[in-house]
Amino acid sequence: MEELDPTYIQAPEHRSDSNFIPNQPEEIPVIDLSRLDDPEDVQNVISEIGDACEKWGFFQVINHGVPCDTRQLVEKTVKTFFDLPMEEKVKVKRDEVNPVGYHDEEHTKNVRDWKEVFDSYFKDPMVIPSSTDLEDDGLRLVYNQWPHFPSDFRKSCEQYARHAEKLALKLIELISLSLGLPKERFHDYFKEQMSFLRINRYPPCPRPDLALGVGHHKDADVISVLAQDEVGGLQVSRRSDGVWFPIRPVPDALVINIGNCMEIWTNDKYWSAEHRVVVNTTRERYSIPFFLLPSHDVEVKPLEELVSPENPPRYKGYKWGKFYVSRNRSDFRKLDTENIQIDDFKVFN
C-alpha cells in the first residue's frame, strides 16, 4: 500500500468508516423552489425549509434560478486552471496577509485536507479587521488575486457568484419567514458582507481510508450554497444521533447548509451540522461553495425575538470580523491548539 504523508492522516474516530452506516434509506430533503410561484404552496415551502434547518441543517434545492450555463462555464474554466502546472498556480497563492487565491495546504481541525482550493471575495476589495485584538478598531483592504490564464477565469467566477449570492439572500428571507420573523429581518447584516466563493478540487487519493477531502467541521458562515459534481463524497452528520449520511448528487441541484451564525441567531433552533468530504482512489471531484458572511461589524448573538425567560440566550455575542480573522489563521498550517470555535461562546445556564 502506498505511503501517505502523516499530515493527512485522520485520527481513527474521524476516518471515513467511522459512524457511517451505508445504504441508509433516509435522505436530506430536496425542495423545488418553483413552487414559490404558486401562492397556495408558498407556506408549505417555507415550512419545509424550516423543518430541514431544524432536523438536518442541510437541504437541496432545484429550480433555484441559478442558470445551468453559468454553472457549467465556471466548472469548465476552473478545471482548466487546476490542470495548470504547480508553478503557475502558486503565482496566485494565498498567505496570511492575503487570504484569497490558490491554496493546497488547508487544515481542518489541525489535519491537512486532501484538496486544493481557490478563493475569491464577493466584494473586491474587501474590508476586514487588521488584527484579532478586540481593542483594535483598525481595518484593512484585501484584494482578490486572479490568474492570467484561463483568460475567462475571473469573469466566470464573478458571474456565478452574483447568481449564488442572489439565491442565498432569497433563502435568508425564506428562513426568516420560517422563524415567524419579517422576511427582511436579516437584510442589514449584509451591507458590507464578507462573503466569498471557493473552488474545491479533490484529487484521487491513494489512501481514502486514512485521509479526508475535508475533515469533520461546521461552517462558520450564515448559509452556504454548494454546487457539487456527479462524483459525490459530501457527508452530513444527522442531528439526532451523529450518524453520517451521504448527500447524493442530484442533477442541477444546489446543496444548502446552515452555518454557525444562523445557529446562534436562532439560539440553536436551527442546526449548523457537522459535515465532511470522503475521497476515492480513481476520480477527482469538484465542488463550488458560496459562503454568505455578514459584515465585519455585525455582532453575532441570539436574536431578541427568539429568546425568553424559558429559552434564555445560549451564546455570548461576538464580532463577526474579529472571529473571522482569528479563525482564518488556522487554515494555513497546523497550530499548537485548536482554533476558535462557536462553543467557546456557549453560555451554560
C-alpha positions as a Markdown table, in Angstrom:
| # | Residue | x | y | z |
|---|---|---|---|---|
| 1 | Met | 0.0 | 0.0 | 0.0 |
| 2 | Glu | 1.2 | 3.5 | -0.8 |
| 3 | Glu | 2.6 | 5.6 | 2.0 |
| 4 | Leu | 0.7 | 8.7 | 3.0 |
| 5 | Asp | 2.2 | 11.9 | 4.3 |
| 6 | Pro | 1.4 | 11.8 | 8.1 |
| 7 | Thr | -0.1 | 15.4 | 8.0 |
| 8 | Tyr | -3.1 | 14.0 | 6.1 |
| 9 | Ile | -3.9 | 11.1 | 8.4 |
| 10 | Gln | -7.1 | 11.4 | 10.4 |
| 11 | Ala | -7.5 | 10.0 | 13.9 |
| 12 | Pro | -9.2 | 6.6 | 13.8 |
| 13 | Glu | -12.5 | 8.0 | 15.2 |
| 14 | His | -12.7 | 10.6 | 12.3 |
| 15 | Arg | -11.9 | 8.4 | 9.3 |
| 16 | Ser | -14.4 | 7.7 | 6.6 |
| 17 | Asp | -15.7 | 4.4 | 8.1 |
| 18 | Ser | -16.4 | 5.9 | 11.5 |
| 19 | Asn | -20.1 | 6.1 | 12.5 |
| 20 | Phe | -21.1 | 5.6 | 8.8 |
| 21 | Ile | -23.9 | 3.2 | 8.0 |
| 22 | Pro | -24.2 | 2.5 | 4.3 |
| 23 | Asn | -27.4 | 2.3 | 2.3 |
| 24 | Gln | -29.5 | 4.4 | 4.6 |
| 25 | Pro | -33.0 | 4.9 | 3.2 |
| 26 | Glu | -33.3 | 8.4 | 4.7 |
| 27 | Glu | -32.0 | 11.4 | 2.7 |
| 28 | Ile | -31.9 | 15.2 | 3.2 |
| 29 | Pro | -34.9 | 17.0 | 1.7 |
| 30 | Val | -34.9 | 18.2 | -2.0 |
| 31 | Ile | -37.1 | 21.3 | -2.2 |
| 32 | Asp | -38.4 | 22.7 | -5.5 |
| 33 | Leu | -38.3 | 26.5 | -5.4 |
| 34 | Ser | -40.5 | 26.8 | -8.4 |
| 35 | Arg | -43.4 | 26.0 | -6.0 |
| 36 | Leu | -43.0 | 29.6 | -4.7 |
| 37 | Asp | -44.8 | 30.7 | -7.9 |
| 38 | Asp | -48.0 | 29.1 | -6.5 |
| 39 | Pro | -49.4 | 31.3 | -3.8 |
| 40 | Glu | -51.2 | 28.3 | -2.2 |
| 41 | Asp | -47.9 | 26.4 | -1.9 |
| 42 | Val | -45.6 | 29.2 | -0.6 |
| 43 | Gln | -46.2 | 28.5 | 3.1 |
| 44 | Asn | -45.6 | 24.8 | 2.5 |
| 45 | Val | -42.2 | 25.5 | 1.0 |
| 46 | Ile | -41.3 | 27.9 | 3.9 |
| 47 | Ser | -42.3 | 25.2 | 6.4 |
| 48 | Glu | -40.2 | 22.5 | 4.6 |
| 49 | Ile | -37.2 | 24.8 | 4.7 |
| 50 | Gly | -37.7 | 25.4 | 8.4 |
| 51 | Asp | -38.1 | 21.7 | 9.1 |
| 52 | Ala | -34.9 | 20.9 | 7.2 |
| 53 | Cys | -33.0 | 23.6 | 9.0 |
| 54 | Glu | -34.1 | 22.2 | 12.3 |
| 55 | Lys | -33.6 | 18.5 | 11.7 |
| 56 | Trp | -30.7 | 18.4 | 9.3 |
| 57 | Gly | -29.2 | 21.8 | 8.8 |
| 58 | Phe | -29.0 | 20.8 | 5.2 |
| 59 | Phe | -31.3 | 20.5 | 2.2 |
| 60 | Gln | -31.0 | 20.6 | -1.6 |
| 61 | Val | -32.9 | 23.0 | -3.9 |
| 62 | Ile | -33.9 | 22.6 | -7.6 |
| 63 | Asn | -35.4 | 25.2 | -10.0 |
| 64 | His | -33.4 | 27.7 | -7.9 |
| 65 | Gly | -32.8 | 30.3 | -10.5 |
| 66 | Val | -29.0 | 29.9 | -10.9 |
| 67 | Pro | -28.6 | 29.4 | -14.7 |
| 68 | Cys | -27.1 | 26.0 | -15.7 |
| 69 | Asp | -24.9 | 27.5 | -18.4 |
| 70 | Thr | -23.3 | 29.9 | -15.8 |
| 71 | Arg | -22.6 | 27.0 | -13.6 |
| 72 | Gln | -21.2 | 24.8 | -16.4 |
| 73 | Leu | -18.9 | 27.6 | -17.6 |
| 74 | Val | -17.3 | 28.1 | -14.2 |
| 75 | Glu | -16.9 | 24.3 | -13.8 |
| 76 | Lys | -15.2 | 24.1 | -17.1 |
| 77 | Thr | -13.0 | 27.1 | -16.5 |
| 78 | Val | -11.8 | 26.1 | -13.1 |
| 79 | Lys | -10.8 | 22.7 | -14.3 |
| 80 | Thr | -8.5 | 24.4 | -16.8 |
| 81 | Phe | -6.9 | 26.4 | -14.0 |
| 82 | Phe | -6.3 | 23.4 | -11.7 |
| 83 | Asp | -4.8 | 21.4 | -14.6 |
| 84 | Leu | -2.0 | 24.0 | -14.9 |
| 85 | Pro | 1.5 | 23.2 | -13.6 |
| 86 | Met | 2.0 | 24.0 | -9.9 |
| 87 | Glu | 4.5 | 26.8 | -10.7 |
| 88 | Glu | 1.6 | 28.6 | -12.5 |
| 89 | Lys | -0.9 | 28.1 | -9.7 |
| 90 | Val | 1.4 | 29.3 | -7.0 |
| 91 | Lys | 1.7 | 32.7 | -8.7 |
| 92 | Val | -1.7 | 33.5 | -7.1 |
| 93 | Lys | -1.1 | 31.5 | -3.9 |
| 94 | Arg | -2.7 | 32.9 | -0.7 |
| 95 | Asp | -0.9 | 33.5 | 2.6 |
| 96 | Glu | -1.7 | 35.0 | 6.0 |
| 97 | Val | -1.5 | 38.6 | 4.6 |
| 98 | Asn | -3.6 | 37.9 | 1.5 |
| 99 | Pro | -6.2 | 35.3 | 2.5 |
| 100 | Val | -7.6 | 34.7 | -1.0 |
| 101 | Gly | -6.3 | 32.9 | -4.1 |
| 102 | Tyr | -4.8 | 29.4 | -4.6 |
| 103 | His | -4.0 | 27.2 | -1.6 |
| 104 | Asp | -3.1 | 23.5 | -1.3 |
| 105 | Glu | -2.3 | 23.2 | 2.4 |
| 106 | Glu | -5.6 | 23.9 | 4.1 |
| 107 | His | -6.1 | 22.3 | 7.6 |
| 108 | Thr | -9.4 | 21.4 | 9.2 |
| 109 | Lys | -9.2 | 20.6 | 12.9 |
| 110 | Asn | -5.4 | 20.7 | 12.6 |
| 111 | Val | -5.3 | 17.9 | 10.0 |
| 112 | Arg | -4.4 | 18.6 | 6.4 |
| 113 | Asp | -7.2 | 18.3 | 3.8 |
| 114 | Trp | -6.7 | 16.2 | 0.7 |
| 115 | Lys | -7.6 | 19.0 | -1.7 |
| 116 | Glu | -6.6 | 22.2 | -3.4 |
| 117 | Val | -8.7 | 25.4 | -3.4 |
| 118 | Phe | -9.1 | 28.8 | -5.0 |
| 119 | Asp | -10.9 | 31.5 | -3.1 |
| 120 | Ser | -12.2 | 35.0 | -4.2 |
| 121 | Tyr | -14.2 | 37.6 | -2.2 |
| 122 | Phe | -17.6 | 38.6 | -3.4 |
| 123 | Lys | -16.7 | 42.3 | -2.8 |
| 124 | Asp | -13.4 | 43.4 | -4.2 |
| 125 | Pro | -11.7 | 45.0 | -2.4 |
| 126 | Met | -12.9 | 43.5 | 0.9 |
| 127 | Val | -12.8 | 45.3 | 4.3 |
| 128 | Ile | -11.6 | 43.2 | 7.1 |
| 129 | Pro | -10.2 | 43.9 | 10.6 |
| 130 | Ser | -6.5 | 44.5 | 10.6 |
| 131 | Ser | -5.9 | 42.3 | 13.7 |
| 132 | Thr | -7.6 | 39.9 | 16.1 |
| 133 | Asp | -7.2 | 42.4 | 19.0 |
| 134 | Leu | -10.6 | 43.3 | 20.3 |
| 135 | Glu | -9.4 | 46.8 | 21.3 |
| 136 | Asp | -8.0 | 47.5 | 17.8 |
| 137 | Asp | -10.6 | 49.1 | 15.5 |
| 138 | Gly | -8.2 | 49.2 | 12.6 |
| 139 | Leu | -9.4 | 47.9 | 9.2 |
| 140 | Arg | -7.6 | 46.9 | 6.0 |
| 141 | Leu | -8.5 | 46.3 | 2.4 |
| 142 | Val | -7.8 | 42.9 | 0.8 |
| 143 | Tyr | -7.9 | 42.5 | -2.9 |
| 144 | Asn | -8.7 | 39.4 | -5.0 |
| 145 | Gln | -5.8 | 37.9 | -7.0 |
| 146 | Trp | -6.7 | 36.3 | -10.3 |
| 147 | Pro | -4.7 | 34.1 | -12.6 |
| 148 | His | -3.9 | 35.5 | -16.1 |
| 149 | Phe | -4.9 | 32.1 | -17.6 |
| 150 | Pro | -7.5 | 30.9 | -18.3 |
| 151 | Ser | -8.5 | 34.4 | -19.5 |
| 152 | Asp | -12.2 | 34.0 | -18.6 |
| 153 | Phe | -11.5 | 32.6 | -15.1 |
| 154 | Arg | -12.3 | 35.9 | -13.3 |
| 155 | Lys | -15.4 | 36.6 | -15.4 |
| 156 | Ser | -16.9 | 33.2 | -15.0 |
| 157 | Cys | -16.3 | 33.1 | -11.2 |
| 158 | Glu | -17.8 | 36.6 | -10.6 |
| 159 | Gln | -20.8 | 35.9 | -12.8 |
| 160 | Tyr | -21.6 | 32.6 | -11.0 |
| 161 | Ala | -21.0 | 34.3 | -7.6 |
| 162 | Arg | -23.6 | 37.0 | -8.4 |
| 163 | His | -26.2 | 34.3 | -9.0 |
| 164 | Ala | -25.3 | 32.3 | -5.9 |
| 165 | Glu | -25.4 | 35.5 | -3.7 |
| 166 | Lys | -28.9 | 36.3 | -5.1 |
| 167 | Leu | -30.1 | 32.8 | -4.2 |
| 168 | Ala | -28.5 | 32.9 | -0.8 |
| 169 | Leu | -30.3 | 36.2 | 0.1 |
| 170 | Lys | -33.6 | 34.8 | -1.2 |
| 171 | Leu | -33.1 | 31.8 | 1.1 |
| 172 | Ile | -32.3 | 34.0 | 4.0 |
| 173 | Glu | -35.7 | 35.7 | 3.6 |
| 174 | Leu | -37.5 | 32.3 | 3.5 |
| 175 | Ile | -35.6 | 31.2 | 6.6 |
| 176 | Ser | -36.6 | 34.4 | 8.3 |
| 177 | Leu | -40.3 | 33.8 | 7.5 |
| 178 | Ser | -40.0 | 30.2 | 8.7 |
| 179 | Leu | -39.0 | 31.6 | 12.1 |
| 180 | Gly | -42.1 | 33.8 | 12.2 |
| 181 | Leu | -39.9 | 36.9 | 11.5 |
| 182 | Pro | -40.3 | 39.6 | 8.8 |
| 183 | Lys | -38.5 | 38.5 | 5.6 |
| 184 | Glu | -36.2 | 41.5 | 5.7 |
| 185 | Arg | -35.1 | 40.8 | 9.4 |
| 186 | Phe | -31.5 | 39.9 | 8.3 |
| 187 | His | -31.1 | 42.4 | 5.5 |
| 188 | Asp | -28.9 | 44.9 | 7.4 |
| 189 | Tyr | -26.4 | 42.3 | 8.4 |
| 190 | Phe | -25.1 | 42.1 | 4.8 |
| 191 | Lys | -24.4 | 45.7 | 3.8 |
| 192 | Glu | -20.7 | 45.1 | 3.8 |
| 193 | Gln | -20.8 | 41.4 | 3.5 |
| 194 | Met | -17.6 | 39.4 | 3.7 |
| 195 | Ser | -18.9 | 36.5 | 1.5 |
| 196 | Phe | -16.6 | 34.5 | -0.7 |
| 197 | Leu | -16.6 | 31.9 | -3.5 |
| 198 | Arg | -14.5 | 28.8 | -3.2 |
| 199 | Ile | -13.5 | 26.2 | -5.8 |
| 200 | Asn | -12.5 | 22.8 | -4.3 |
| 201 | Arg | -10.6 | 20.2 | -6.2 |
| 202 | Tyr | -10.3 | 16.8 | -4.6 |
| 203 | Pro | -7.7 | 14.7 | -6.4 |
| 204 | Pro | -7.8 | 10.8 | -6.4 |
| 205 | Cys | -6.3 | 9.7 | -3.1 |
| 206 | Pro | -4.1 | 6.5 | -2.6 |
| 207 | Arg | -5.4 | 6.0 | 1.0 |
| 208 | Pro | -9.1 | 7.2 | 1.3 |
| 209 | Asp | -9.3 | 5.0 | 4.4 |
| 210 | Leu | -6.9 | 7.3 | 6.2 |
| 211 | Ala | -7.4 | 10.8 | 4.7 |
| 212 | Leu | -10.4 | 13.1 | 4.1 |
| 213 | Gly | -11.0 | 15.7 | 1.4 |
| 214 | Val | -12.2 | 17.9 | 4.3 |
| 215 | Gly | -12.3 | 16.8 | 7.9 |
| 216 | His | -15.4 | 17.0 | 10.1 |
| 217 | His | -16.3 | 20.6 | 10.7 |
| 218 | Lys | -19.2 | 23.1 | 10.8 |
| 219 | Asp | -19.3 | 26.2 | 8.6 |
| 220 | Ala | -18.7 | 29.4 | 10.4 |
| 221 | Asp | -20.9 | 31.4 | 7.9 |
| 222 | Val | -24.6 | 32.2 | 7.7 |
| 223 | Ile | -25.5 | 29.8 | 4.9 |
| 224 | Ser | -23.6 | 28.0 | 2.2 |
| 225 | Val | -24.7 | 27.4 | -1.4 |
| 226 | Leu | -22.8 | 24.5 | -2.9 |
| 227 | Ala | -22.6 | 23.2 | -6.4 |
| 228 | Gln | -21.2 | 19.6 | -6.4 |
| 229 | Asp | -20.4 | 17.4 | -9.4 |
| 230 | Glu | -21.7 | 13.9 | -10.0 |
| 231 | Val | -18.8 | 12.1 | -8.2 |
| 232 | Gly | -20.2 | 12.5 | -4.7 |
| 233 | Gly | -18.4 | 12.4 | -1.3 |
| 234 | Leu | -20.1 | 15.0 | 0.8 |
| 235 | Gln | -21.5 | 13.6 | 4.1 |
| 236 | Val | -23.5 | 15.2 | 6.9 |
| 237 | Ser | -23.9 | 14.1 | 10.5 |
| 238 | Arg | -27.5 | 13.7 | 11.5 |
| 239 | Arg | -28.5 | 15.9 | 14.4 |
| 240 | Ser | -30.4 | 13.2 | 16.3 |
| 241 | Asp | -27.7 | 10.6 | 16.5 |
| 242 | Gly | -24.5 | 11.8 | 14.8 |
| 243 | Val | -24.6 | 9.1 | 12.1 |
| 244 | Trp | -23.0 | 10.2 | 8.8 |
| 245 | Phe | -25.2 | 10.3 | 5.7 |
| 246 | Pro | -24.1 | 10.9 | 2.1 |
| 247 | Ile | -25.6 | 13.8 | 0.3 |
| 248 | Arg | -26.2 | 12.2 | -3.1 |
| 249 | Pro | -25.7 | 14.5 | -6.2 |
| 250 | Val | -29.0 | 15.5 | -7.8 |
| 251 | Pro | -28.6 | 16.8 | -11.3 |
| 252 | Asp | -28.6 | 20.7 | -11.4 |
| 253 | Ala | -29.5 | 20.9 | -7.7 |
| 254 | Leu | -27.6 | 23.1 | -5.2 |
| 255 | Val | -26.9 | 22.0 | -1.6 |
| 256 | Ile | -27.8 | 24.5 | 1.1 |
| 257 | Asn | -26.5 | 24.3 | 4.6 |
| 258 | Ile | -26.9 | 26.4 | 7.8 |
| 259 | Gly | -23.8 | 27.9 | 9.3 |
| 260 | Asn | -22.8 | 28.9 | 12.8 |
| 261 | Cys | -24.1 | 32.4 | 12.6 |
| 262 | Met | -27.7 | 31.3 | 11.8 |
| 263 | Glu | -27.5 | 28.6 | 14.5 |
| 264 | Ile | -26.6 | 31.3 | 17.0 |
| 265 | Trp | -29.1 | 33.9 | 15.7 |
| 266 | Thr | -31.8 | 31.2 | 16.2 |
| 267 | Asn | -30.5 | 30.2 | 19.6 |
| 268 | Asp | -29.9 | 26.6 | 18.5 |
| 269 | Lys | -33.3 | 26.1 | 16.9 |
| 270 | Tyr | -31.7 | 25.7 | 13.5 |
| 271 | Trp | -28.7 | 23.5 | 13.2 |
| 272 | Ser | -25.2 | 24.0 | 11.9 |
| 273 | Ala | -24.4 | 20.4 | 11.0 |
| 274 | Glu | -21.0 | 18.8 | 11.0 |
| 275 | His | -20.0 | 17.6 | 7.6 |
| 276 | Arg | -17.0 | 16.1 | 5.8 |
| 277 | Val | -15.8 | 15.0 | 2.4 |
| 278 | Val | -14.6 | 11.5 | 1.7 |
| 279 | Val | -12.3 | 10.8 | -1.2 |
| 280 | Asn | -11.6 | 7.9 | -3.6 |
| 281 | Thr | -8.7 | 6.3 | -5.4 |
| 282 | Thr | -9.8 | 6.9 | -9.0 |
| 283 | Arg | -11.9 | 10.0 | -9.7 |
| 284 | Glu | -11.2 | 13.7 | -9.0 |
| 285 | Arg | -14.1 | 15.7 | -7.6 |
| 286 | Tyr | -15.0 | 19.3 | -7.8 |
| 287 | Ser | -17.4 | 21.4 | -5.7 |
| 288 | Ile | -18.1 | 25.2 | -5.7 |
| 289 | Pro | -19.4 | 26.6 | -2.4 |
| 290 | Phe | -20.6 | 30.2 | -2.0 |
| 291 | Phe | -20.3 | 31.2 | 1.7 |
| 292 | Leu | -22.6 | 34.0 | 2.8 |
| 293 | Leu | -20.9 | 36.0 | 5.5 |
| 294 | Pro | -22.1 | 39.1 | 7.4 |
| 295 | Ser | -20.4 | 42.5 | 7.5 |
| 296 | His | -17.3 | 42.7 | 9.7 |
| 297 | Asp | -19.0 | 44.9 | 12.4 |
| 298 | Val | -22.1 | 42.6 | 12.9 |
| 299 | Glu | -22.4 | 41.2 | 16.4 |
| 300 | Val | -23.4 | 37.5 | 16.2 |
| 301 | Lys | -25.7 | 36.7 | 19.1 |
| 302 | Pro | -29.2 | 35.2 | 19.7 |
| 303 | Leu | -32.0 | 37.4 | 18.3 |
| 304 | Glu | -34.0 | 39.1 | 20.9 |
| 305 | Glu | -37.2 | 37.9 | 19.3 |
| 306 | Leu | -36.2 | 34.3 | 19.7 |
| 307 | Val | -35.1 | 34.3 | 23.4 |
| 308 | Ser | -37.3 | 34.4 | 26.5 |
| 309 | Pro | -37.1 | 33.5 | 30.2 |
| 310 | Glu | -38.0 | 30.0 | 29.2 |
| 311 | Asn | -35.5 | 30.0 | 26.4 |
| 312 | Pro | -32.6 | 32.2 | 27.5 |
| 313 | Pro | -29.6 | 33.0 | 25.3 |
| 314 | Arg | -27.3 | 30.1 | 24.8 |
| 315 | Tyr | -24.4 | 32.2 | 23.4 |
| 316 | Lys | -22.4 | 35.3 | 24.3 |
| 317 | Gly | -22.2 | 37.7 | 21.3 |
| 318 | Tyr | -19.0 | 38.1 | 19.2 |
| 319 | Lys | -18.0 | 40.5 | 16.5 |
| 320 | Trp | -18.0 | 38.6 | 13.2 |
| 321 | Gly | -14.9 | 40.3 | 11.7 |
| 322 | Lys | -12.7 | 39.5 | 14.7 |
| 323 | Phe | -13.9 | 35.9 | 14.7 |
| 324 | Tyr | -13.2 | 35.6 | 11.0 |
| 325 | Val | -9.6 | 37.0 | 11.2 |
| 326 | Ser | -8.8 | 34.7 | 14.2 |
| 327 | Arg | -10.3 | 31.7 | 12.6 |
| 328 | Asn | -8.5 | 32.3 | 9.3 |
| 329 | Arg | -5.1 | 31.9 | 10.8 |
| 330 | Ser | -5.6 | 28.2 | 11.5 |
| 331 | Asp | -6.5 | 27.3 | 7.8 |
| 332 | Phe | -2.9 | 27.8 | 6.7 |
| 333 | Arg | -0.9 | 25.5 | 9.0 |
| 334 | Lys | -1.1 | 23.2 | 11.9 |
| 335 | Leu | -1.4 | 25.1 | 15.2 |
| 336 | Asp | -0.4 | 24.0 | 18.7 |
| 337 | Thr | -4.0 | 24.4 | 19.8 |
| 338 | Glu | -7.4 | 24.0 | 18.2 |
| 339 | Asn | -8.7 | 27.2 | 16.5 |
| 340 | Ile | -11.6 | 29.3 | 17.9 |
| 341 | Gln | -15.0 | 27.6 | 17.8 |
| 342 | Ile | -18.5 | 28.8 | 18.5 |
| 343 | Asp | -18.7 | 26.5 | 21.5 |
| 344 | Asp | -16.2 | 29.0 | 23.1 |
| 345 | Phe | -19.1 | 31.4 | 23.2 |
| 346 | Lys | -21.6 | 29.0 | 24.8 |
| 347 | Val | -23.4 | 30.1 | 27.9 |
| 348 | Phe | -24.0 | 27.3 | 30.4 |
| 349 | Asn | -27.2 | 28.2 | 32.2 |
